[in-house]
Amino acid sequence: RSVGAIIVWRRQRFIQSESLTMPSAQPRATPMTRAATPRKPQARSQARIDSILDAARTLLAEQGVASLSIYSVAERAGIP
């Protein structure tokens, strides 16, 4: 056998073995999923956000932008 004939023979064998072992490529029916709707934050989360924003506003009013940092806002808001 020539090299070309061997390659063709191997390709045919591979395709045959693949059709025996591989599941059908038919699309499966899947249930429809709901579109994700934005959720409102929980009350606890909203309270934390509000305390952070209040702390940032207070620090800006008292000390200005130059001294504003994440750490100072967190400390003022009581967040560890």
Stockholm file with secondary structure:
# STOCKHOLM 1.0

chainA/1-80         RSVGAIIVWRRQRFIQSESLTMPSAQPRATPMTRAATPRKPQARSQARIDSILDAARTLLAEQGVASLSIYSVAERAGIP
#=GR chainA/1-80 SS CCHHHHHHHHHHHHHHHHHHHSCCCCCCCCCCCCCCCCCCCCHHHHHHHHHHHHHHHHHHHHHCGGGCCHHHHHHHHTCC
#=GC SS_cons        CCHHHHHHHHHHHHHHHHHHHSCCCCCCCCCCCCCCCCCCCCHHHHHHHHHHHHHHHHHHHHHCGGGCCHHHHHHHHTCC
//
